[in-house]
Amino acid sequence: MVTVFRAYGLRVIIFVDDHVPAHVHVFGDGQAKINLVGADGAPELIWAEGMTRVEVRKAMRIVVEQQAMLLARWEDIHGRID
């Protein structure tokens, strides 16, 4: 696993042995899985457990604001995601 970003007390992780679609795991008190490109092109929350609504909103804000960088990091680790 690679920590690719930290903010608001949260860690954004990409697992090196993970699968498509491109996504990240965000860890705080709990964790969330967020696809980097949802149906409308924006990041999409897949699930969250053990996180408060405030933490989930922070996680989504991070992924939305850092979407391009996170996609580039996914490609660095896993290859192109055409």
C-alpha positions, 0 to 999 in steps of 0.5 A, a space after each residue: 500500500 502507498 499513502 499518496 495524500 494526507 489532509 484533515 487527519 485522513 490518509 489516502 491509500 492506493 494498494 499496489 495489488 488492487 484491481 480496477 476501477 481506479 479507486 482509493 481507500 481513505 483512512 481516518 477513524 474508519 475507512 472509505 472506498 472511493 472510485 476516482 471516476 464515477 458514472 458522471 466523471 466525478 469521484 464516487 463513494 462506494 462505501 464507508 464504515 466507521 467514519 462520521 459524516 464529517 469525515 466522509 465529506 472531508 474524504 470526498 472533498 480531498 478526492 474531488 480536489 485531488 482527482 487528477 493527481 490521484 488518477 496519475 498516481 493510480 496510473 504510476 502504480 497500476 498502468 493506464 486506465 483507458 
